[in-house]
Amino acid sequence: MRYFDSIVIGAGAAGLMCAATAGQRGRQVAVLDHANKVGKKILMSGGGRCNFTNYNVEPRHYLSENAHFCISALRRYTQQDFLELVNKYQLEYHEKTLGQLFCNNRAKDILNILLAECEQAGVTIETRCQIHTIEKTEGGFELTTGLGPMACESLVIATGGPSIPTLGATGFGYDVAQQFGLRVTERQASLVPFTLKNDALSLAQALAGVALPVSISCRGQTFKEAMLFTHKGLSGPAVLQITNYWYFGDEVEIDLLPDQDLATLITQWQREGAKSELKTLLSRILPKRLVSHWLDFPELAASIASKAIAQLSKSDIELLVSYFHHWRITPSGTEGYKTAEVTRGGVSTDELSSKTFEAKLVPGLYFIGEVIDVTGWLGGYNFQWAWSSGYCAGQYV
């Protein structure tokens, strides 16, 4: 039987952060992972550059049944704290848009920092280690694993959710929570492309590859970023963001001209005596292929598409505004966990201490990172949650 003060199951962002933090306190820590190598999600994130945090992290960027749960950890370990860590290793990074921070070189630079911190803290890391059973004992926990029996005083579950199963992601953490009687909230693939069907799918397929800035809304939440038409439906940052708020059957509204007022533009063209066709003028401010297909909508094609700008009536303009500023669709679903960046939902925050991340009813059992019902926006927020929750739990395990 191998004994450790703390065992962390899951060698991802949260798990490695927690292990390094606990090890620096003098705790004997082991990190166990069933995959053949550590940090797989870190390595593939941000197109291989890892969007590791955001300058503008605030609690409002996170979803949970308890909106207040994340506040304590985000205050105790901020994005500036993580930047101090990467600066210590002289990591070169840059800001893209909306405060998003990426490595200049490769995502492996972030993983190497975490591994260096673990090494300095004397952390043991074991890969290809299947966990067969977990039992609560008087002194902590006993595990049967593919590498033999192990025991610990504190057990940390940092296994994330089932998003991107090709990287080895599973629902293991939820199973552990339920084994010990903890409630797990409803889960759904999130930060994921929409799928469409019927006429909407045909339209998306005809426009596959076309990207443009949009404003997209659902359930009172709006994001203004890029959208991409695909052969399956809709993708791009704006779409991924809104899926955090979307539930099956919900309608979404998309403004294809978020920085323009089409009614004002048309009135201006009319005043200027524009001779060009509507399609030509619209193609100056929107992708030409999109304009052609939009004007093919039956209601527009029948009454508006062939008219000269000067002939457009007030009702014609209102109809155009509804199609370009208020396109409403009901997605048939999403691409699911296969391509989802995160899992929305997880171990209920009601079951955990927001200070220590310990289960209230199971002393010594901790949950951190994505496995908890805390889901961040796209843009480095979920990595910051991993750093913050991992660090805070690491102070106690």
Salt bridges, closest charged atoms under 4 A:
ASP33 OD1 - HIS34 ND1 3.80
GLU58 OE1 - ARG60 NE 2.96
GLU65 OE1 - ARG183 NH2 2.60
ASP109 OD1 - ARG106 NE 3.59
GLU117 OE2 - LYS88 NZ 2.94
GLU126 OE2 - ARG2 NH2 2.88
GLU153 OE1 - ARG27 NH2 3.54
ASP250 OD2 - ARG219 NE 2.51
GLU251 OE1 - ARG328 NE 3.94
GLU253 OE2 - HIS326 ND1 2.87
GLU253 OE1 - ARG328 NH2 2.93
ASP255 OD1 - HIS325 ND1 2.75
ASP259 OD1 - LYS224 NZ 2.34
ASP316 OD2 - LYS307 NZ 2.68
ASP350 OD2 - ARG183 NH2 3.83
GLU370 OE1 - LYS41 NZ 3.16
